[in-house]
Amino acid sequence: AEFNAQDMCNMVWADATVDKPHAVLFEAMGNEVNEFKHPQDFSNTVWAYANAGVNHPTLFQMLANHIVNTGSLGRFKPQDFTNIVWAYA
């Protein structure tokens, strides 16, 4: 089975909820992801990185560019926007 963006999102979200997130895991995962299909995956991923205190500028830039350039803003729920704005703050 191939590891996809939703799998990555689930992994980093789960790891971000523990007391001591694994920064190396976050770095490796951020370097691998190249596409998200669902707004909640964007939202949960950036929330996980921010909650874990892990900075991955390349991933955050890729996600921001995707959101802006694909015209997909209408697909995001208010909670998705809230999580994304909080994570980028």
C-alpha positions in Angstrom: 0.0 0.0 0.0 1.2 3.5 -0.8 1.4 6.2 1.9 -0.8 9.1 0.9 -1.5 12.7 2.1 -4.3 11.6 4.4 -2.1 9.0 6.0 0.5 11.6 6.6 -2.0 14.0 8.1 -3.3 11.3 10.5 0.3 10.4 11.6 1.4 13.9 12.4 -2.0 14.8 14.0 -1.7 11.8 16.3 1.9 12.5 17.1 1.1 16.1 17.8 -1.3 15.1 20.5 1.4 13.3 22.6 3.4 15.0 25.3 6.7 14.8 23.3 6.1 14.9 19.5 8.9 13.5 17.4 10.4 16.4 15.5 12.3 14.1 13.1 9.1 12.4 12.1 7.5 15.8 11.3 10.5 16.9 9.3 10.5 13.6 7.2 6.8 13.7 6.7 6.8 17.3 5.6 9.5 16.6 3.0 7.4 13.8 1.5 4.0 15.2 1.0 3.2 16.9 -2.3 -0.5 17.0 -2.6 -3.6 17.1 -0.4 -7.1 16.4 -1.8 -9.3 17.3 1.2 -9.5 20.6 3.0 -9.6 18.8 6.4 -6.2 17.2 5.5 -4.7 20.7 5.0 -6.3 22.0 8.2 -5.3 19.0 10.4 -1.7 18.9 9.1 -0.9 22.6 9.7 -2.7 22.3 13.1 -0.5 19.3 14.0 2.8 21.1 13.0 1.8 24.3 14.9 0.6 22.3 18.0 3.8 20.3 18.1 5.9 23.5 17.7 7.5 22.2 14.6 8.4 24.6 11.9 8.5 23.4 8.3 8.5 26.4 6.0 8.6 24.4 2.8 5.5 22.4 3.7 3.6 25.5 4.9 4.5 27.4 1.7 3.4 24.5 -0.5 0.1 24.3 1.3 -0.5 28.1 1.2 0.3 28.1 -2.6 -2.0 25.2 -3.2 -4.9 26.8 -1.4 -4.5 30.2 -3.1 -3.7 28.9 -6.6 -6.3 26.1 -7.0 -9.4 28.2 -6.3 -10.4 25.6 -3.7 -11.3 28.1 -0.9 -15.0 27.4 -1.3 -14.5 23.8 -0.2 -13.2 24.7 3.2 -15.4 24.7 6.3 -15.2 27.4 8.9 -13.3 25.1 11.3 -10.8 24.3 8.5 -10.1 28.1 8.1 -9.8 28.6 11.8 -7.3 25.8 12.2 -5.2 27.1 9.2 -5.2 30.7 10.3 -4.2 29.7 13.9 -1.4 27.5 12.6 0.0 30.2 10.3 -0.1 32.8 13.1 
